[in-house]
Amino acid sequence: MNVLWLLPGLAGVSLLLTWLLRRYALSASLIDTPNARSSHSIPTPRGGGVAIVLSFLAAVPVLAFAGLVPWPWAWGMLGAGLGVAILGFMDDHGHIAARWRLLGHFLAAVWVLFFLHGLGPVRVFGQLLDLGWFGNCLAVLYLVWLLNLYNFMDGIDGIASVEALCACLGMCAIYWWVGQPQLVWTPLVFSMAVAGFLYWNFPPARIFMGDAGSGFIGIMLGAFSLQASVVSPQLLWAWLIMLGVFIVDATFTLIRRLLRGDKVYEAHRSHAYQFASRQFGQHRPVTLTVACINMFWLFPVALAVVLLDIDGFLGLALAYAPLIWLAVRFHAGALEHVEAR
C-alpha cells in the first residue's frame, strides 16, 4: 500500500484541526491569560496540541495496516498517547491533582514498555548490557521524565514544536543513512502532524499547545527512542543526543531548584530558554536558535555516533557540553529576578 499521500495530507489535516481548535478555544474562553509566571504578554487561546494528537493517532492504524509499523508498536503508541492526551486535556479544562497526573504518566510508560517487550540492550563503553528488569524500571522513569520535561519546556512560542520537528526529521535522516527504513515512518508521520500545528504556533503564536499536546509529544518521542533501541543500541544514544536541548535545560533547572529547596511542582520562569527570551525581548530568536543547535550541532554528533560507531556515552558528553555551558550562561534554575547578561 502506497501511503506517501499520508504525509502532506496529515500536515493539512493538522493545520485545519488547529484552526478549528482555535475557534473553539476562543468561543469557550479557553484562554491562557498572562500572569507573573508567564513568558507571554498577550492572552492567547490554548489546547491546539490536540490537533497533533488526533491527526497522528488516526494515521497510526493506517501505517500498521500497510505493514509499515508492527502492530505491537501501534498499540503501544495508541494506548499511551491517547491516555496521556486525555489526561492533559482534562487538566487544560480544569485541574487534576499532580499525584493523579503522575500516576497516569507511569501507567502510560508501563503500557509502552509492555508492547515493546521491554528495553533493548544498552551499549556502554563497548559493552553490550542487557539490564533486564532494572533497565525496564529506568526506561519507565525515562518516559515519565521526558513527558514532564516536555511540559516544562513548552513555555515560549514554537519551541516545543520546533524541537520535536528537528528531532524527528534528524532521526529519519539517520535511519535512512544507516539502512533502517522500518523505523522512519512513525517519526516522519509524526513530524507532519507537528508541522501543521507549528503554522499556528510559530512566534508570534496564535494558539498554544496545552498540556494535552506537550505531554503527548513527550511520551511519543520517548516511545520512538525506545523502539529504536530494540533495533540498535546506538540509535538510542542518537535520540538522547537529538533531544539534548530540552533534556539539559529541564534537568539542570530541576536539579538546581531541588538543591535550593524550591517547590518544583509550582510554575516558574527559570529555565534557560525563558531567561534567554526575556533577555532578547522576544521568543523568535530563541526558538530559531534551538532549531540551529539541533541541525548544526546535535544532528552531526548523533550521526557520527551511529555511522562511526563512537561510544554513545562519549558522544552524549560531547553533545551536551556546550548545552550545559548555555544552561549556566543563561542562569537555568536561578531565582527569577536574576536576569541573563
C-alpha positions in Angstrom: 0.0 0.0 0.0 1.4 3.4 -1.0 1.0 5.8 1.9 3.1 8.7 0.7 -0.1 10.6 0.3 -0.4 10.5 4.0 2.4 13.0 4.6 1.1 16.2 3.0 -2.5 15.1 3.9 -1.6 14.8 7.5 0.1 18.2 7.7 -3.1 19.7 6.1 -5.4 17.9 8.5 -3.4 19.0 11.5 -3.3 22.6 10.2 -7.1 22.6 9.7 -7.8 21.0 13.1 -5.6 23.6 14.8 -7.7 26.3 13.1 -10.9 24.7 14.3 -9.5 24.2 17.9 -8.5 27.9 17.9 -12.1 28.9 17.1 -13.4 26.5 19.8 -10.9 27.9 22.4 -12.0 31.4 21.6 -15.7 30.6 21.9 -15.2 28.6 25.0 -12.9 31.2 26.7 -10.2 28.6 26.9 -7.6 31.4 27.1 -4.1 31.5 28.6 -4.1 34.8 30.4 -0.6 36.2 31.2 0.4 36.3 34.8 3.7 36.7 36.8 4.8 33.2 35.8 4.0 33.6 32.1 6.5 34.1 29.3 3.9 35.8 27.1 2.1 39.1 27.4 -1.0 38.7 25.2 -4.0 36.5 26.1 -3.8 33.5 23.8 -6.1 30.5 23.2 -4.7 27.1 24.2 -5.3 23.5 23.5 -4.1 23.4 19.9 -1.9 20.4 20.5 -5.0 18.2 20.3 -4.6 18.6 16.6 -1.3 16.8 16.7 -2.9 14.0 18.9 -5.9 13.4 16.6 -4.0 13.5 13.3 -1.1 11.3 14.4 -3.2 8.7 16.2 -5.5 8.5 13.2 -2.5 7.8 11.0 -1.0 5.0 13.2 -3.6 2.3 12.2 -3.0 3.2 8.6 0.7 2.6 9.0 0.0 -0.7 10.8 -2.4 -2.0 8.2 0.1 -1.1 5.5 2.7 -3.2 7.2 5.0 -0.2 7.9 4.7 -0.4 11.6 4.4 -3.6 13.7 1.0 -3.8 15.5 2.5 -4.1 19.0 4.3 -0.8 18.4 1.0 0.7 17.1 -0.9 -0.5 20.2 1.8 0.9 22.4 1.6 4.4 20.8 -2.2 4.4 20.6 -2.8 3.4 24.2 -0.2 5.5 25.9 -0.7 8.5 23.6 -4.4 8.6 24.0 -4.2 8.2 27.8 -1.7 11.0 28.2 -3.6 13.3 25.8 -6.9 12.8 27.6 -5.3 13.4 31.0 -3.7 16.6 29.6 -7.0 17.7 28.0 -8.8 17.3 31.3 -6.1 19.3 33.1 -6.3 22.0 30.4 -10.0 22.4 31.1 -9.9 22.2 34.8 -7.4 20.8 37.3 -6.2 17.4 38.1 -4.1 16.8 41.2 -0.4 16.3 40.5 -0.4 12.8 42.1 -3.1 11.6 39.8 -1.4 13.0 36.7 1.8 11.3 37.7 0.0 8.0 38.2 -1.4 8.3 34.7 2.0 9.1 33.3 3.5 6.0 34.9 0.7 3.8 33.6 1.3 5.2 30.1 5.0 4.5 30.4 4.4 0.9 31.5 2.0 0.4 28.6 4.6 1.5 26.1 7.2 -0.9 27.6 4.7 -3.8 27.7 4.1 -3.6 24.0 7.8 -3.1 23.2 8.6 -6.2 25.3 11.0 -4.1 27.4 14.1 -2.1 26.9 16.6 -3.4 24.4 20.3 -4.0 25.2 22.3 -0.9 26.1 25.8 -0.4 24.8 28.1 1.4 27.3 31.9 1.8 26.7 31.9 -1.0 24.2 30.0 -3.4 26.4 26.5 -4.6 25.4 24.4 -4.8 28.6 21.0 -6.4 29.0 19.7 -4.7 32.1 16.6 -6.8 32.5 14.0 -5.6 35.0 16.3 -2.8 36.2 16.6 -1.5 32.6 12.8 -1.6 32.3 12.4 0.5 35.5 14.9 3.0 34.2 13.0 3.1 30.9 9.7 3.9 32.7 11.4 6.7 34.6 12.9 8.0 31.4 9.5 8.1 29.7 7.8 9.8 32.6 10.6 12.4 32.8 10.6 13.1 29.1 6.8 13.5 29.2 7.0 16.0 32.0 10.1 17.9 30.9 8.3 18.5 27.6 5.5 20.1 29.6 8.1 22.2 31.4 9.8 23.3 28.2 6.7 24.3 26.3 6.9 27.9 27.6 7.6 30.1 24.6 6.1 30.3 21.1 7.1 27.4 18.8 9.9 25.9 20.9 8.2 22.6 21.7 7.1 22.1 18.1 10.5 23.0 16.6 12.3 20.7 19.0 10.0 17.8 18.0 10.3 18.5 14.3 14.1 18.7 14.4 14.5 15.6 16.5 12.1 13.5 14.3 13.4 14.7 10.9 17.0 14.4 12.1 16.4 10.8 13.2 14.6 10.0 10.0 17.7 11.1 8.1 19.9 8.9 10.3 17.6 5.9 9.9 17.8 6.3 6.1 21.5 6.8 6.2 22.1 3.6 8.1 19.6 1.5 6.3 16.8 1.2 8.8 13.7 2.2 6.8 11.3 0.4 9.1 12.0 3.0 11.8 11.4 6.0 9.5 7.6 6.0 9.3 6.5 6.9 12.8 8.7 9.9 13.4 8.2 11.1 9.8 4.4 11.0 10.0 4.6 12.5 13.5 6.7 15.4 12.2 3.9 16.1 9.6 1.3 16.4 12.3 3.6 18.7 14.3 4.3 20.8 11.2 0.6 21.6 10.6 0.3 22.8 14.2 3.5 24.8 14.0 2.0 27.1 11.3 -0.3 28.5 14.1 2.2 28.2 16.9 5.3 29.8 15.3 6.1 33.1 17.0 4.1 35.2 17.5 1.8 32.2 18.4 -1.9 32.4 17.6 -2.6 29.3 19.8 -0.7 27.4 22.4 -0.2 23.7 22.6 -1.6 23.0 26.1 -0.8 20.0 28.3 -2.6 17.6 26.1 -0.2 18.3 23.2 3.1 18.7 25.1 2.6 15.6 27.2 1.6 13.6 24.1 4.7 14.8 22.2 6.9 13.9 25.2 5.6 10.3 25.5 5.7 9.7 21.7 9.3 10.9 21.4 10.2 8.6 24.2 8.4 5.7 22.6 10.2 6.4 19.3 13.6 6.3 21.0 12.8 3.0 22.8 11.6 1.5 19.5 14.9 2.4 18.0 16.8 0.9 20.9 15.3 -2.5 20.1 16.9 -2.4 16.7 20.3 -0.8 17.6 21.7 0.4 20.9 23.5 3.2 19.1 20.2 4.6 17.9 19.0 5.2 21.5 22.1 7.3 22.1 21.3 9.2 18.9 17.8 10.0 20.2 19.2 11.2 23.6 21.6 13.5 21.7 18.9 14.9 19.4 16.7 15.7 22.4 19.6 17.3 24.3 18.4 20.9 24.3 15.3 20.0 26.3 16.9 17.3 28.4 19.8 19.5 29.6 17.8 22.7 30.2 15.0 20.9 32.1 17.3 18.6 34.1 19.8 21.3 35.0 16.9 23.6 36.1 15.2 20.9 38.2 18.4 19.9 40.0 19.2 23.5 40.8 15.8 24.2 42.2 15.8 21.0 44.2 19.1 21.9 45.8 17.7 25.3 46.7 14.6 23.7 48.3 12.0 25.1 45.8 8.6 23.5 45.4 9.5 22.0 42.0 5.8 21.3 41.1 5.0 25.0 41.1 5.1 27.0 37.9 8.1 29.2 37.3 10.1 31.0 34.7 13.6 29.9 35.5 14.5 27.7 32.6 17.5 28.9 30.4 15.3 29.4 27.4 12.9 31.6 29.5 15.8 33.8 30.7 17.0 34.0 27.1 13.7 35.1 25.8 13.5 37.8 28.3 17.0 39.0 27.5 16.2 39.2 23.8 12.8 40.6 24.4 11.0 38.1 22.1 10.6 34.4 21.5 11.5 34.0 17.9 15.4 34.3 18.3 15.4 31.7 21.0 13.1 29.3 19.1 15.3 29.7 15.9 18.5 29.2 17.9 17.1 25.9 19.2 16.5 24.8 15.6 20.0 25.8 14.7 21.6 23.9 17.6 19.6 20.8 16.6 20.6 21.0 12.9 24.2 22.2 13.0 25.4 20.6 16.3 23.3 17.8 17.7 22.5 16.2 14.4 26.1 15.9 13.2 27.2 14.4 16.6 24.3 11.9 16.6 25.1 10.9 13.0 28.7 10.4 13.9 27.8 8.2 16.9 25.8 5.9 14.6 27.9 5.9 11.5 31.4 5.9 13.1 30.3 3.7 15.9 31.6 6.2 18.5 30.8 5.2 22.1 27.4 6.5 22.8 28.2 7.9 26.3 31.2 9.8 25.0 29.1 11.2 22.1 26.4 12.3 24.6 29.0 14.0 26.8 30.4 15.8 23.7 27.0 16.9 22.5 25.8 18.1 26.0 29.0 20.0 27.0 28.1 23.3 25.1 24.4 22.8 26.2 25.4 22.7 29.8 27.5 25.8 29.3 24.5 27.6 27.8 22.4 26.5 30.8 25.0 28.1 33.1 25.3 31.1 30.9 21.5 31.8 30.9 21.1 31.0 34.7 19.0 27.9 34.3 17.3 27.3 37.7 18.3 30.6 39.2 15.9 32.8 41.1 13.7 34.6 38.6 14.9 38.1 39.4 18.4 37.1 38.2 18.4 38.1 34.5 20.8 36.8 31.9 23.5 39.2 30.8 
